[in-house]
């Protein structure tokens, strides 16, 4: 390979896989070579040459992660569970398998280029995309096939997704083996204002029409979810209690019976019936509360020696502990008042 003089101008570098064995400098990755097209280039017999360089709107790395994502789904044996849970959706052997349909839908969501199902028609003609997700071109789904697949779901089958999420959660627990399980509960508002058809959409507390599914998380993973309309409050009905009871039962049955479990939630779940459920299950909970007028008065009259300091890196919190019993509560519960940070 010709040695490049750093004082000479290099127009551009081109990277491609070599066709025959050749001596590679140690500074380059194994199996690759760098070719320089300039007046100093001596290899004139190269089959591939560059005629021009121009701007482009295409990104070579935009879908590079989809191939790894597909390998990950295959590696954790997710498709076998999908076939077992949703195999009855396939009415004929002529169409694509359930695992193949789910794979293309998952890649569509992860890609995020478009949120419209008609985009599947464009993807079905994209050979590069099909190769990226390791699917034959003739097996790519159309938008009509995806709509028919979604239309075949109803509530009992939707519940199967919750089983799948919880199976993955227990599997990850057994892999990581934590000494305590810290779970989070929250509502995720889904904005559906721009949709021309808003079947089931209701006004949410964020002043948009949409949905407000209840979600339980463990770290960065969603381990359970209940789809609800946007007008449902955080602790609407007994959905929260049933979700917590079911997940805690799964943890103690399939992981460890003596594992400490802690629930974290915001002020939307500040309700005695929710706390009673947590206490009956014997789990810990941390819930944000509302700073009502009587608590403000308590903070103003609390003695200075009762205040303590908690520091997290550069943030310093002053707090005071107290026992609180709201209007109809039958017992006191511990509270920490944190008025400000420094």
N, C-alpha and C positions, 0 to 999 in steps of 0.2 A: 504493500500500500504506500502511496506517495506521502512523504512527510510534508506537513503544512508549515509554511513559514508564517509565524504570527504577525509579521509586519505586512503581509499581503492581505487584501480584502477577500473575505469569504462571502459569497453571495447567499447561499443557503445550504442547509444540511438535509439530507434525505435518509430515512431509516427504513429498511425492509429486510425480510428474512432471506438469508443467502440460499442458493440452490445447490452448491457443491462445497465440500470441506475446504476451508482456507485458514491460514494462520491468522488468529484474531489477537489484537493487542490486549494486554491484561486490563486496561482501563475500560474496555467495552464488555457488555453482557455477553455471555456465551451464546453463540448462535446468531449474532447480529453484527452488521458492519456499517460503518459510516462512509458514505461516498460524497465527495465534494465536487460539484460541477463548477469549474473555473478554468482559467487558462493554464493552471498548473496540473490539471487532471490528466494523467497519462493513460488511463484505461478507457480507450475509445470503443472497445468492443462490448460495452455494457448493453444488455438488451433493452433495459428500461431507462429512458432519459427524460428530462424535464424540459419542456419547450417554453413554458411561461409560468409566472406566479401572479395570482390575482386574488382579490378579497372574495370571501364566501360566507354565506349565512349558516352553513352546516357546521355542526360540532361533532368531531370524531369521538369525543369522550362522553357525549350526552347520554348514551344508553349502555355505556361500558359496564355498569354495575349490574345490569339485568342478568347477564350470564352467570355471575357469581350468586345472584339471588336465586336463580333457578337451581343451581348446584346445591345451595343451602337447603332449599325445600326438599330436594331429593335426598340429601344427606341425613336429614332428621326423620325421614320416612313419613312425611306428612300426607303424601298422596294415597298411601294405603288406608289411612284413617278416613280420608275424604271419600274414597270408594266404598268403604264399609258403611259410613253414615248416610251418604247421599246417593248410593248406587241405584236406589229405586227410582230416581228421577229420570234415568235413561230408559226410554220406552222402546228403543229400537237399537239393534247392534250396528246399523248403518252409520249412525252419527259418531261424533268423537266421544272418547271416554270421558267420564266425570272428572278424572284427575287432569286430563288435558284441558278441559274447559276451565277448571279452577286455575290452572297454571296461567293461562292467557289472561284471565280476569285479574289475578293477582299482579301480573306484570303490567297490565294496563293501569292499575291503581298506583303502583310504585313509580312507573314512568312519569305520570302526571302531566304529560303533554296536553291532553285534552280531558275534560270532564264529561264529554258527550258520547253516548254510545255509538253514534254514527261514525265515530272515529275508527271503530273496528273495521269498517269497510276500507278505509285508507290503509290500515295496518295489514289487511289481508293481501294487499298488492305490494307490500314492501318486503322484498326478498331479504334485505339486510337485517331487518327486524326479526324475521322468522328464524334466520340463522343465529341471531343473538340469543333468542330464548329457546333454541334447540328444538324447533318445531318444523316439520315439513311444510312447504308452501301450500300444498293442497289441503293441509289440515288446519289452516288459519280460519278463525271464526268470522262470520259476518255479523253485522249489527242485529239482524233479524234473529239469528241463532241465539245471541246473547239475551235479547228481549224475551224469547220463548223460554229460555232457561230461567231467567228471573221470574217470569210469570208462573212457573211451576211450583214456586215456594208458597207455603202457607204456614200458619203459626206453629204447629207441631214440628215442622221441619226447620223453621227458624230457631227453635229452641235447641236443636242439635248443634248449632254453632256455639252455644254456651257450654255444652259438654266438651266440644273440641278445645275451646279456650282453657277450660279447667284441666283437661288432660295434659295439655302443654305446660300449664302452670305446675302441676304435680311433678311432671318430668323434670322441669328446671329446678324445682326444689330439691329433688333427689340428686341432681348434679352438683348444685352449689352448696347444699347442706348448711343452711344458715342456722345460727343459734336462736334467732328470733325472727318472726315474720311480721314485717311492717306493711300494712295495706292502706291504700287510700281510696276514698269514695268521693266522687264528684259528678257534676252534670256537665256535659259538653253540648253547648248550643250549636246547632247546625243551621246556618243561614240559607233559606230557600226563597228569598225575596225575588231573585232574578228569574226563577223558573216560571214559564208560562202556565204550567199545570201544577197546582199546589195541593194535591189530594192529601188530606191529613195534616197539612201544615197549620200551625196555630201560633198566635203572637207569643213571643218569649219575653223574659225579663230584660233582654238586651234590645228590645224594641225592633226585632225583626221577626218575620214569619218563618217558622221552620219547625225543628224537632229538638227535643232535649233528652237524649238517651242517658240513662244512669250507668256509670262505669265504675268498676273496681279495678285498681291497678296495683301492681307489685313492682316497684322500681319503674322501669320504662316500659313494662309489659302490661297490656290490658288482659285481665284474667277472667272477667265476667262483664256482661253488658245487657241492659234491657232497653229496647227501643221504645220511646214514648213520644207523644205529641208535645209541642212546645209549651203548652199551657200547664203542664204538670210541674209542680213544685219539686224541690230537691227530695224531701221526705214524703212525697205524695203516697197516700195509702200505706200499705205495709210492705212495699217493694224492697225497701232498704233492709228491714229486719229479715225477710225471707232470703235475700241475697247473702247477707252476712252469716246467717245460720247455716246455709247450704255450703258456703265456701269453708267456714270453720270446721264443719263436719268432714269435708273432704280432706282437709289438712291433717286432722287428727286421726283419720282412718287410714290414709294412704302414705303419710309421711311420719309424723310422730305425735303420740297422744299427749305428751307433756310439753310440747313446743309453745313458748309464749307468743301470743298474737296481739298486735296493737293496731288499732284502726285510727286513721287520721282523716279529719273531715273539716269543712268550713262551717260558717255560721248558719248555712241553710239547713243543717242537720241538727241544730241546737234544739232538741226536743226531748222531753222526759221519756216518751215511749221508745225512742231510739236508744237512750242511755240505759233504760231498763233491760232492753234486749242484750246490749253489750255486757251488762253486769250479770245477767242470768247465764250467759255463755262462759263467764269467767275470763274475759279478755280485757285488755287495757284499751283505752281510747283517749285521744287528744282532739278536742273540738274547739274551734274558734267561736267566741261569743260576741254578742253585741255590747258596745259600751253605752249602757243606758244611764239615765240620770243618777240613780242611786249609787252606781259604781263610780261615777265621776265624783260624787260627794265623798265616797269612801277614800278615793285617791287623794283628795285635798286634805282630809283630816287624818290620814294614816301617819303614825310617828316616823320620824326620819330613820330611827334605828331598825325599823321593820323592813326597810328597802334593802334589796340585795342586788348584786351585779353579776351579769352573765356576759362573757365576751366570746365572740366568734370571729377570729381573725381581726379585722379592723372595726367591726361593728360591736358596740357595747350597749347592752340592754339593762335598764333598771326595772326591777319587778318586785312585787309584794304578793305574798301568798295569803289566801283567805278562804273561808268556807262560805259557800253560796247556796241559797235555796230560793228558787224562783217561786212565783205565785202559788201554784198547786203542787209543787214538789213535796214529796213525803220524806225527803232526807237531804242532808247537806252534801254537797260535792266540792271537791277541792278546785280552787281557781287560782290562776296567776294573772295579775294585772300588769300589763306592759304598756305604759302610756307613751313612751317615746324611745327612740334610739339615738345614740350620739355618733 
